[in-house]
């Protein structure tokens, strides 16, 4: 687990290949299955497979329901995918083959935000770290359990 002034991050080892994990991460319709924040809902729009520059929408709910449109801003097949919406912060997944499977690291990167140090001291960073840990647990269960 990492917590810096400009990002929060956590990792897990998943007993699967990077390709199998990337298959889930690059399919936006599967995001509700692994979301650990409790905010991502069904109703995903966009391509079946994300690539650099892909745009996809999703229904969200934090109190009230809303829709958000994301753009893939970092992409390396089977190794890295990151997206953002209208705000410059990013959600990033990095996959690294290791003995026994793949290390999956999810990062909420707010280094591009105005005044990132303020976000680092806010509940947003803490809440996102908790959601990251939950998401990684759900991803691991989904992949290893074949759900």
PyMOL commands that set and color helices and strands:
alter all, ss='L'
color gray80, all
select helices_A, chain A and resi 18-25+28-34+116-120+123-145
alter helices_A, ss='H'
color red, helices_A
select strands_A, chain A and resi 2-3+7-14+45-46+55-61+65-76+80-84+90-98+101-109
alter strands_A, ss='S'
color yellow, strands_A
deselect
rebuild
show_as cartoon
